[in-house]
Amino acid sequence: MIEEGGRKKEVLAYFGMVLNTSITGLSFIFMKVALKHTTPLDLLVHRFTAAMVVVVGLWAAGLIRLPRFDKARLKPLLLLALFYPVLFFTLQTFGMKFSTASEAGIIFAVTPILTLLSAMIFLKERTSWLQKLGILLSVGGVILIILKTNSHLGASDPRGVVLLLLSVLSVVTYYTVGKKAGQRFSALELTVLMTFLAFVTFNLWAAFVHYQTGTLNQFFVPLKQPGFLIPVLYLGILSSLLTSFLSNFALTAIPASKIAVFNNLSPIISVLGGIFILHETLYAYHIVGGLLVLTGVAATVLFKYRN
């Protein structure tokens, strides 16, 4: 029965990561739209304020119970939340200001490789050569799509590249540290603390910046824009709160190296979102790259059961 329960939890974790990846893939579109109306810092504030409002609303309605934290249990969670969501979303949002989605895809494609190496070194996770091949296929598919798209673009901004690379390192650290934390805390405990810490951090930061620049009256201006409210709700509720919960849940059920490979599905979702939402054209290299990504993800996940 225990083994059956563990397998069920593992399957749910994989489904959760597919949903997580789909939300993340579309979030790049909503992020680009939102940044037309506000600064990266204010976007971070509004998205995590929306996430925190939902947490409080669920608690007030009696749908969830807020966890209790003591000092001994709080320390490792604070360290984890520092890397994700605070550093990750900060570096990603500011990096996107200076980068294109193509450049971001190239950089984030290395996440599974770095996570695999980190998991092997620090978590002693074992992966077969077929699983390693699956990761390489997945990364190769993403790079094919991004390079073909990027060939039509100009030179990159070094600031964006550096910020996005640091963002990748932050999420890799989160996967590695979070694997151990996930064995001692529930997904709800991790998600609530992460959301609260990001909410407090970004609001205090933005309040200080606006006070220093005398622009406090401009803080709520973006919320009056019709094109801003929907993206910020998507980014706050789905792309911040729900994805954090799904990632934390997955960390309690499957290896960190396998969680990271799902990140390579995000650019595929972004392409599909661009086609159906922004009416972009689907090229042959999108199809070839997408098949490589899907094959890589399938190999990484399924060869465990074959072994």
C-alpha positions as CSV (number, residue, x, y, z in Angstrom):
1,M,0.0,0.0,0.0
2,I,2.8,2.4,0.8
3,E,4.5,1.7,-2.5
4,E,1.2,2.2,-4.3
5,G,0.6,5.5,-2.5
6,G,4.1,6.6,-3.4
7,R,3.6,5.8,-7.1
8,K,0.3,7.7,-7.1
9,K,2.0,10.7,-5.6
10,E,4.8,10.5,-8.1
11,V,2.3,10.4,-11.0
12,L,0.5,13.4,-9.6
13,A,3.8,15.2,-9.3
14,Y,4.5,14.6,-13.0
15,F,1.1,15.9,-14.0
16,G,1.7,18.9,-11.8
17,M,5.0,19.7,-13.5
18,V,3.3,19.5,-16.9
19,L,0.7,22.0,-15.7
20,N,3.5,24.1,-14.1
21,T,5.5,24.2,-17.3
22,S,2.4,25.2,-19.4
23,I,1.7,28.1,-17.1
24,T,5.3,29.2,-17.1
25,G,5.5,29.0,-20.9
26,L,2.6,31.3,-21.3
27,S,3.8,33.6,-18.5
28,F,6.5,35.1,-20.8
29,I,3.7,36.5,-23.0
30,F,1.9,38.0,-20.1
31,M,5.2,39.4,-18.7
32,K,6.0,41.2,-21.9
33,V,2.5,42.7,-22.0
34,A,2.6,43.8,-18.3
35,L,6.1,45.4,-18.7
36,K,4.6,47.8,-21.2
37,H,2.6,49.4,-18.4
38,T,5.0,49.4,-15.4
39,T,8.5,48.8,-14.2
40,P,10.0,45.4,-13.4
41,L,9.9,46.1,-9.6
42,D,6.3,47.3,-9.6
43,L,5.3,44.2,-11.6
44,L,6.9,42.0,-9.0
45,V,5.0,43.9,-6.3
46,H,1.6,43.6,-8.0
47,R,2.0,39.9,-8.9
48,F,2.9,38.8,-5.4
49,T,0.3,41.1,-3.8
50,A,-2.3,39.3,-6.0
51,A,-0.8,35.9,-4.8
52,M,-0.9,37.0,-1.2
53,V,-4.5,38.2,-1.5
54,V,-5.5,34.7,-2.7
55,V,-3.7,33.0,0.2
56,V,-5.5,35.2,2.7
57,G,-8.8,34.7,0.9
58,L,-8.5,30.9,1.0
59,W,-7.6,31.0,4.7
60,A,-10.5,33.3,5.5
61,A,-12.9,31.0,3.6
62,G,-11.6,28.1,5.7
63,L,-10.3,26.2,2.6
64,I,-6.7,26.1,3.9
65,R,-5.0,26.3,7.3
66,L,-2.0,28.5,7.6
67,P,1.0,26.5,9.0
68,R,2.7,27.4,12.2
69,F,6.5,28.0,12.1
70,D,9.0,28.0,14.9
71,K,12.5,29.4,14.7
72,A,14.2,26.1,14.3
73,R,12.0,25.2,11.3
74,L,11.9,28.7,9.8
75,K,15.7,29.0,9.1
76,P,16.0,26.5,6.2
77,L,12.7,27.8,4.7
78,L,13.9,31.4,4.7
79,L,17.1,30.3,2.9
80,L,15.0,28.4,0.4
81,A,12.6,31.2,-0.2
82,L,15.5,33.6,-0.7
83,F,16.6,31.7,-3.8
84,Y,13.0,31.1,-5.0
85,P,10.9,33.1,-5.4
86,V,12.8,36.3,-4.3
87,L,16.1,36.1,-6.2
88,F,14.7,34.0,-9.1
89,F,11.8,36.3,-10.0
90,T,13.8,39.4,-9.4
91,L,16.6,38.4,-11.7
92,Q,14.2,37.0,-14.3
93,T,12.0,40.0,-14.4
94,F,14.8,42.5,-14.6
95,G,16.6,40.3,-17.1
96,M,13.6,40.1,-19.4
97,K,13.7,43.9,-19.6
98,F,17.0,43.8,-21.3
99,S,16.6,40.5,-23.2
100,T,14.4,38.8,-25.8
101,A,12.4,35.7,-25.2
102,S,14.8,33.9,-27.5
103,E,17.9,34.9,-25.4
104,A,16.1,33.8,-22.3
105,G,15.3,30.4,-23.8
106,I,18.9,29.8,-24.6
107,I,20.0,30.5,-21.1
108,F,17.2,28.6,-19.3
109,A,17.9,25.6,-21.5
110,V,21.0,24.9,-19.4
111,T,18.8,24.5,-16.2
112,P,18.4,20.7,-16.5
113,I,22.1,20.2,-17.1
114,L,23.1,22.4,-14.1
115,T,20.4,20.8,-11.9
116,L,21.5,17.3,-13.0
117,L,25.1,18.0,-12.0
118,S,24.0,19.6,-8.8
119,A,21.7,16.7,-7.9
120,M,24.5,14.2,-8.6
121,I,27.1,16.1,-6.5
122,F,25.0,17.3,-3.5
123,L,22.0,14.9,-3.4
124,K,23.8,11.8,-4.7
125,E,21.0,11.2,-7.2
126,R,21.7,8.5,-9.8
127,T,20.7,8.9,-13.5
128,S,21.2,6.4,-16.3
129,W,23.0,7.3,-19.6
130,L,19.7,7.1,-21.3
131,Q,18.2,9.7,-19.0
132,K,21.3,11.9,-19.5
133,L,20.7,11.5,-23.3
134,G,17.1,12.5,-22.8
135,I,18.2,15.7,-21.1
136,L,20.6,16.5,-23.9
137,L,17.9,15.9,-26.5
138,S,15.6,18.2,-24.7
139,V,18.2,20.9,-24.4
140,G,19.1,20.4,-28.0
141,G,15.5,20.9,-29.1
142,V,15.2,24.2,-27.2
143,I,18.5,25.5,-28.5
144,L,17.5,24.6,-32.1
145,I,14.3,26.6,-31.8
146,I,16.0,29.6,-30.1
147,L,19.0,29.8,-32.4
148,K,16.8,29.7,-35.5
149,T,14.6,32.4,-34.1
150,N,17.5,34.4,-32.7
151,S,19.2,34.5,-36.2
152,H,16.7,37.2,-37.1
153,L,17.5,39.4,-34.1
154,G,20.2,41.9,-33.2
155,A,23.0,41.7,-30.7
156,S,22.1,40.8,-27.1
157,D,22.4,43.1,-24.1
158,P,25.0,41.8,-21.7
159,R,23.0,42.9,-18.7
160,G,20.1,40.7,-19.7
161,V,22.3,37.7,-20.2
162,V,24.0,38.0,-16.8
163,L,20.7,38.6,-15.0
164,L,19.0,35.6,-16.6
165,L,22.0,33.4,-16.0
166,L,22.0,34.3,-12.3
167,S,18.3,33.6,-12.3
168,V,19.0,30.1,-13.6
169,L,21.6,29.5,-10.8
170,S,19.0,30.6,-8.3
171,V,16.4,28.1,-9.4
172,V,19.0,25.3,-9.6
173,T,20.0,26.1,-6.0
174,Y,16.3,26.0,-5.1
175,Y,15.8,22.6,-6.7
176,T,18.9,21.3,-4.8
177,V,18.1,22.8,-1.4
178,G,14.4,22.4,-1.7
179,K,14.7,18.6,-2.2
180,K,15.9,18.3,1.3
181,A,13.5,20.8,2.7
182,G,10.7,19.0,0.9
183,Q,11.3,16.0,3.1
184,R,10.6,18.0,6.3
185,F,7.9,20.4,5.2
186,S,4.6,20.2,3.3
187,A,4.1,21.8,-0.1
188,L,1.6,24.2,1.6
189,E,4.1,25.3,4.2
190,L,6.7,26.0,1.6
191,T,4.3,27.9,-0.7
192,V,2.8,30.1,2.0
193,L,6.2,31.2,3.3
194,M,7.6,31.8,-0.1
195,T,4.6,33.9,-1.1
196,F,4.7,35.9,2.1
197,L,8.4,36.6,2.0
198,A,8.2,37.7,-1.7
199,F,5.2,39.9,-0.9
200,V,6.9,41.7,2.0
201,T,10.3,42.0,0.3
202,F,9.0,43.5,-3.0
203,N,6.5,45.8,-1.3
204,L,9.1,47.2,1.1
205,W,11.6,47.6,-1.7
206,A,9.1,49.4,-4.0
207,A,7.9,51.6,-1.2
208,F,11.4,52.7,-0.5
209,V,12.2,53.4,-4.2
210,H,9.0,55.3,-4.8
211,Y,9.5,57.3,-1.6
212,Q,13.1,58.2,-2.6
213,T,12.0,59.3,-6.1
214,G,8.8,61.0,-5.0
215,T,6.6,58.8,-7.2
216,L,4.4,57.1,-4.6
217,N,1.3,58.5,-6.4
218,Q,2.3,56.4,-9.5
219,F,2.4,53.1,-7.7
220,F,-1.3,52.1,-8.5
221,V,-1.5,53.8,-11.9
222,P,-0.8,50.5,-13.8
223,L,-3.8,48.9,-12.2
224,K,-6.1,51.3,-14.0
225,Q,-4.9,50.1,-17.3
226,P,-7.2,47.4,-18.9
227,G,-4.2,45.7,-20.5
228,F,-2.4,45.3,-17.2
229,L,-4.8,43.7,-14.8
230,I,-5.3,40.4,-16.5
231,P,-1.5,39.8,-17.0
232,V,-0.7,40.6,-13.4
233,L,-3.5,38.3,-12.1
234,Y,-2.2,35.5,-14.3
235,L,1.4,36.1,-13.2
236,G,0.5,36.4,-9.5
237,I,-2.1,33.7,-9.0
238,L,-1.1,31.1,-11.6
239,S,2.6,31.8,-12.4
240,S,3.6,32.6,-8.9
241,L,1.3,31.0,-6.3
242,L,0.2,27.8,-8.2
243,T,3.5,27.1,-9.8
244,S,5.3,27.4,-6.5
245,F,2.9,24.9,-4.9
246,L,3.3,22.5,-7.8
247,S,7.1,22.8,-7.7
248,N,7.2,22.3,-3.9
249,F,4.9,19.3,-4.2
250,A,7.0,17.7,-7.0
251,L,10.1,18.1,-4.8
252,T,8.6,15.8,-2.3
253,A,7.9,13.1,-4.8
254,I,10.4,13.0,-7.7
255,P,14.2,13.7,-8.1
256,A,15.3,17.2,-8.6
257,S,17.1,16.3,-11.9
258,K,13.8,15.1,-13.4
259,I,11.9,18.2,-12.2
260,A,14.3,20.5,-14.0
261,V,13.9,18.8,-17.4
262,F,10.3,19.9,-17.6
263,N,11.6,23.5,-17.9
264,N,12.5,22.7,-21.5
265,L,8.8,22.4,-22.3
266,S,8.2,26.1,-21.5
267,P,9.6,27.4,-24.8
268,I,7.4,25.0,-26.7
269,I,4.4,26.3,-24.8
270,S,5.6,29.9,-25.5
271,V,5.7,29.1,-29.3
272,L,2.2,27.7,-29.2
273,G,1.0,30.7,-27.2
274,G,2.5,33.0,-29.7
275,I,0.8,31.2,-32.6
276,F,-2.7,31.2,-31.1
277,I,-2.6,34.4,-29.1
278,L,-0.1,36.6,-31.0
279,H,-0.8,35.0,-34.4
280,E,2.8,34.1,-35.1
281,T,3.9,31.7,-37.8
282,L,4.8,28.1,-37.1
283,Y,8.0,27.0,-38.9
284,A,9.5,23.6,-39.5
285,Y,12.3,24.1,-36.9
286,H,9.5,24.7,-34.3
287,I,8.1,21.2,-35.0
288,V,11.6,19.5,-35.1
289,G,12.7,21.2,-31.9
290,G,9.4,20.4,-30.2
291,L,9.7,16.7,-31.0
292,L,13.3,16.7,-29.6
293,V,12.1,18.3,-26.4
294,L,9.1,15.9,-25.9
295,T,11.4,12.9,-26.7
296,G,13.9,14.1,-24.2
297,V,11.3,14.6,-21.4
298,A,9.8,11.2,-22.1
299,A,13.2,9.5,-22.0
300,T,14.2,11.2,-18.8
301,V,10.9,10.3,-17.0
302,L,10.1,6.8,-18.4
303,F,13.5,5.1,-18.4
304,K,13.3,5.1,-14.6
305,Y,10.5,2.5,-14.8
306,R,12.3,0.5,-17.4
307,N,15.3,0.3,-15.1
